[in-house]
Every structure is written in C-alpha cells, then in structure tokens.
Amino acid sequence: MRPAILAVLAGVLFTAAACDSDAPVYETGAAPAPATSTTLPPPPDYSADTAKVCARLDKVFDGELDDFGAALGKMIAYKEAKKAAEATKAEKAAAAELRSAGAQIRKETAGAQDPEFKAAGETSARKLEASATDRAYLKRVKTPADLDKTLKPQFAEWLSPVAGFC
C-alpha cells in the first residue's frame, strides 16, 4: 500500500510541476471565497431638513449679525469722535451680539438631521463665541475702511463651517 501512495504522490507532484506556473496556487484545504455582491444602502437624504435649518440660519444672519454690524458702526463713530467710553460700550454690545449669534446658530443646527451639519453649526458657534471674548480684531477697527479688511476674513472664519451646507 505504501508504494501505491508514494506513486500517487509522485504522479501528483510530477503533474503539478508540469503545469503552467501562472496558475493560481491554493493552500491545502483552503478554497477561494466565493464572490459575493453586496450593495450598500444609499446614504440618507438630509436635503429637505438642511434647507429648513438654513432658512432659520438666514434669519439669524439677518438679525443677530445685522445687530452686530450696527453696534460696530456705533463703535467706529465713537472712536472717530474720540469718545472712548461710548466706543467701549458699543464694542461690548457688538460682542454680545456675536455671543447671541453663536447661541442661535448652535440652537438652530442642534436639531439638524445631518450629523455633519450639526457639527459644523457647533464649530461656527464656538468661533463666534471665542471672538466675542477675544476682541483683538475689533481693536484694529478704527474707521469704516478698517472694517472691510478686518471683518471680511473674520466672517469667513466664523461662518465657513455652516456655509458649506447653506
């Protein structure tokens, strides 16, 4: 029996050696996994909810941020008139409007169905609130000409997280 097994093994080895070397080689006992076709479900469609949240954010931008602009206008007028105490009050009012805008953005985006939009709202809110606390950029605004070059980049920084959704 032993010579028969050796003869079969020798035949198998001889046949295997004679085969094309490009043929796939499998480990003994292991067969290739059958190909399976899995289709992923489509991602959720948040567009209708996002549009509603963006409409509410537009009201925040028109309200709180318009009030911020009005307070800045007063601050500049007081600075130009050399009324430091009034300028400081207007600066504090502008900062309060930023905090309020941040809180409103957080509130409106907290209920968003899209988790990325919700996170973007939180990021924008934190940026606005941080700028309300650290008002160094406002110290550089002394004239209307300073306003554009100082605030344009600030607005982009504050609102760019949510702007990608609205």
LOVEXBA-367410 format. One record per residue (C-alpha): chain; y, x, z; residue in one letter. Coordinates in Angstrom, 2 decimals. Layout:
# LOVEXBA-367410
+-------+---------+---------+---------+-----+
: chain :       Y :       X :       Z : res :
+-------+---------+---------+---------+-----+
:     A :       Y :       X :       Z :   A :
...
+-------+---------+---------+---------+-----+
***
This chain:
# LOVEXBA-367410
+-------+---------+---------+---------+-----+
: chain :       Y :       X :       Z : res :
+-------+---------+---------+---------+-----+
:     A :    0.00 :    0.00 :    0.00 :   M :
:     A :    2.33 :    2.85 :    0.82 :   R :
:     A :    2.12 :    4.36 :   -2.70 :   P :
:     A :    2.92 :    0.94 :   -4.21 :   A :
:     A :    6.09 :    0.60 :   -2.10 :   I :
:     A :    7.16 :    4.13 :   -2.99 :   L :
:     A :    6.53 :    3.38 :   -6.68 :   A :
:     A :    8.68 :    0.21 :   -6.49 :   V :
:     A :   11.45 :    2.08 :   -4.67 :   L :
:     A :   11.31 :    4.90 :   -7.20 :   A :
:     A :   11.47 :    2.37 :  -10.03 :   G :
:     A :   14.44 :    0.62 :   -8.45 :   V :
:     A :   16.24 :    3.92 :   -7.87 :   L :
:     A :   15.45 :    5.12 :  -11.38 :   F :
:     A :   16.67 :    1.82 :  -12.88 :   T :
:     A :   19.80 :    1.86 :  -10.74 :   A :
:     A :   20.60 :    5.41 :  -11.81 :   A :
:     A :   20.21 :    4.47 :  -15.44 :   A :
:     A :   22.64 :    1.53 :  -15.16 :   C :
:     A :   26.27 :    1.72 :  -16.10 :   D :
:     A :   28.29 :    3.40 :  -13.34 :   S :
:     A :   31.16 :    0.90 :  -13.78 :   D :
:     A :   29.01 :   -1.92 :  -12.45 :   A :
:     A :   30.09 :   -3.25 :   -9.07 :   P :
:     A :   28.20 :   -1.90 :   -6.12 :   V :
:     A :   27.46 :   -4.16 :   -3.17 :   Y :
:     A :   26.28 :   -3.20 :    0.22 :   E :
:     A :   22.76 :   -4.22 :    1.02 :   T :
:     A :   22.64 :   -7.71 :    2.36 :   G :
:     A :   26.30 :   -8.40 :    1.60 :   A :
:     A :   27.19 :  -10.66 :   -1.26 :   A :
:     A :   30.69 :  -11.13 :   -2.60 :   P :
:     A :   32.56 :  -14.04 :   -1.07 :   A :
:     A :   32.83 :  -16.96 :   -3.41 :   P :
:     A :   36.29 :  -17.55 :   -4.81 :   A :
:     A :   38.00 :  -20.47 :   -3.14 :   T :
:     A :   41.03 :  -22.30 :   -4.33 :   S :
:     A :   43.39 :  -23.32 :   -1.57 :   T :
:     A :   46.69 :  -24.94 :   -2.30 :   T :
:     A :   49.38 :  -24.77 :    0.32 :   L :
:     A :   51.30 :  -27.92 :    1.09 :   P :
:     A :   54.83 :  -27.92 :   -0.26 :   P :
:     A :   57.49 :  -26.81 :    2.20 :   P :
:     A :   59.31 :  -29.63 :    3.98 :   P :
:     A :   62.32 :  -31.07 :    2.19 :   D :
:     A :   65.28 :  -30.91 :    4.56 :   Y :
:     A :   67.93 :  -31.55 :    1.90 :   S :
:     A :   68.88 :  -35.10 :    2.95 :   A :
:     A :   69.22 :  -34.14 :    6.62 :   D :
:     A :   71.08 :  -30.94 :    5.73 :   T :
:     A :   73.58 :  -32.95 :    3.67 :   A :
:     A :   74.23 :  -35.23 :    6.65 :   K :
:     A :   74.73 :  -32.30 :    9.01 :   V :
:     A :   77.03 :  -30.60 :    6.51 :   C :
:     A :   79.14 :  -33.76 :    6.25 :   A :
:     A :   79.56 :  -33.71 :   10.03 :   R :
:     A :   80.40 :  -30.00 :    9.93 :   L :
:     A :   83.11 :  -30.68 :    7.35 :   D :
:     A :   84.77 :  -32.90 :    9.94 :   K :
:     A :   84.56 :  -30.07 :   12.48 :   V :
:     A :   86.09 :  -27.65 :    9.98 :   F :
:     A :   88.86 :  -30.11 :    9.15 :   D :
:     A :   89.51 :  -30.97 :   12.81 :   G :
:     A :   88.93 :  -28.07 :   15.16 :   E :
:     A :   89.73 :  -25.34 :   12.68 :   L :
:     A :   92.87 :  -27.11 :   11.45 :   D :
:     A :   93.98 :  -27.27 :   15.08 :   D :
:     A :   93.19 :  -23.55 :   15.35 :   F :
:     A :   95.43 :  -22.91 :   12.33 :   G :
:     A :   98.24 :  -24.97 :   13.83 :   A :
:     A :   98.04 :  -23.01 :   17.08 :   A :
:     A :   98.13 :  -19.76 :   15.09 :   L :
:     A :  101.20 :  -20.96 :   13.24 :   G :
:     A :  102.94 :  -21.58 :   16.54 :   K :
:     A :  101.81 :  -18.20 :   17.84 :   M :
:     A :  103.31 :  -16.43 :   14.81 :   I :
:     A :  106.56 :  -18.38 :   15.07 :   A :
:     A :  106.88 :  -17.46 :   18.75 :   Y :
:     A :  106.09 :  -13.81 :   18.05 :   K :
:     A :  108.72 :  -13.66 :   15.33 :   E :
:     A :  111.21 :  -15.33 :   17.69 :   A :
:     A :  110.31 :  -12.74 :   20.37 :   K :
:     A :  109.12 :  -15.46 :   22.77 :   K :
:     A :  106.16 :  -13.65 :   24.30 :   A :
:     A :  105.24 :  -16.26 :   26.92 :   A :
:     A :  105.08 :  -19.06 :   24.35 :   E :
:     A :  103.18 :  -16.81 :   21.92 :   A :
:     A :  100.61 :  -16.11 :   24.63 :   T :
:     A :  100.24 :  -19.85 :   25.32 :   K :
:     A :   99.74 :  -20.53 :   21.60 :   A :
:     A :   97.19 :  -17.71 :   21.40 :   E :
:     A :   95.26 :  -19.25 :   24.31 :   K :
:     A :   95.41 :  -22.65 :   22.59 :   A :
:     A :   94.03 :  -21.09 :   19.40 :   A :
:     A :   91.21 :  -19.52 :   21.40 :   A :
:     A :   90.44 :  -22.89 :   22.98 :   A :
:     A :   90.21 :  -24.43 :   19.51 :   E :
:     A :   87.75 :  -21.70 :   18.48 :   L :
:     A :   85.58 :  -22.39 :   21.52 :   R :
:     A :   85.71 :  -26.08 :   20.74 :   S :
:     A :   84.76 :  -25.46 :   17.09 :   A :
:     A :   81.85 :  -23.30 :   18.22 :   G :
:     A :   80.63 :  -26.01 :   20.58 :   A :
:     A :   80.94 :  -28.65 :   17.86 :   Q :
:     A :   79.04 :  -26.53 :   15.33 :   I :
:     A :   76.30 :  -25.96 :   17.90 :   R :
:     A :   76.15 :  -29.69 :   18.67 :   K :
:     A :   76.01 :  -30.78 :   15.02 :   E :
:     A :   73.41 :  -28.23 :   13.95 :   T :
:     A :   71.23 :  -28.56 :   17.05 :   A :
:     A :   69.78 :  -31.77 :   15.65 :   G :
:     A :   69.17 :  -30.35 :   12.16 :   A :
:     A :   65.60 :  -30.70 :   10.96 :   Q :
:     A :   65.66 :  -27.31 :    9.22 :   D :
:     A :   65.00 :  -24.67 :   11.89 :   P :
:     A :   66.82 :  -22.03 :    9.84 :   E :
:     A :   69.93 :  -24.22 :    9.63 :   F :
:     A :   69.73 :  -24.83 :   13.36 :   K :
:     A :   69.57 :  -21.06 :   13.97 :   A :
:     A :   72.48 :  -20.47 :   11.58 :   A :
:     A :   74.54 :  -23.01 :   13.49 :   G :
:     A :   73.80 :  -21.23 :   16.75 :   E :
:     A :   74.83 :  -17.90 :   15.19 :   T :
:     A :   78.13 :  -19.31 :   13.90 :   S :
:     A :   78.82 :  -20.95 :   17.25 :   A :
:     A :   78.23 :  -17.68 :   19.13 :   R :
:     A :   80.52 :  -15.78 :   16.73 :   K :
:     A :   83.34 :  -18.29 :   17.18 :   L :
:     A :   82.97 :  -18.29 :   20.95 :   E :
:     A :   82.90 :  -14.48 :   21.06 :   A :
:     A :   86.11 :  -14.36 :   19.02 :   S :
:     A :   87.72 :  -16.86 :   21.39 :   A :
:     A :   87.01 :  -14.43 :   24.21 :   T :
:     A :   87.77 :  -11.15 :   22.42 :   D :
:     A :   91.03 :  -11.95 :   20.66 :   R :
:     A :   91.88 :   -8.44 :   19.47 :   A :
:     A :   92.15 :   -9.69 :   15.87 :   Y :
:     A :   94.88 :  -12.14 :   16.98 :   L :
:     A :   96.95 :   -9.31 :   18.42 :   K :
:     A :   97.22 :   -7.91 :   14.87 :   R :
:     A :   98.70 :  -11.17 :   13.57 :   V :
:     A :  102.47 :  -10.98 :   13.88 :   K :
:     A :  103.63 :  -12.50 :   10.58 :   T :
:     A :  102.28 :  -15.01 :    8.07 :   P :
:     A :  101.40 :  -12.06 :    5.79 :   A :
:     A :   99.14 :  -10.64 :    8.53 :   D :
:     A :   97.36 :  -13.95 :    8.81 :   L :
:     A :   95.60 :  -13.83 :    5.44 :   D :
:     A :   94.38 :  -10.25 :    5.64 :   K :
:     A :   93.24 :  -10.66 :    9.26 :   T :
:     A :   91.73 :  -14.13 :    9.28 :   L :
:     A :   90.07 :  -14.22 :    5.88 :   K :
:     A :   87.37 :  -11.75 :    6.95 :   P :
:     A :   87.11 :  -13.47 :   10.34 :   Q :
:     A :   86.43 :  -16.86 :    8.78 :   F :
:     A :   83.81 :  -15.33 :    6.51 :   A :
:     A :   82.11 :  -13.74 :    9.52 :   E :
:     A :   82.27 :  -16.90 :   11.62 :   W :
:     A :   81.11 :  -19.38 :    9.02 :   L :
:     A :   78.85 :  -17.41 :    6.69 :   S :
:     A :   75.67 :  -18.35 :    8.61 :   P :
:     A :   76.19 :  -22.09 :    8.06 :   V :
:     A :   77.97 :  -21.75 :    4.71 :   A :
:     A :   74.65 :  -20.88 :    3.07 :   G :
:     A :   73.44 :  -24.40 :    3.88 :   F :
:     A :   76.53 :  -26.45 :    3.08 :   C :
+-------+---------+---------+---------+-----+
***
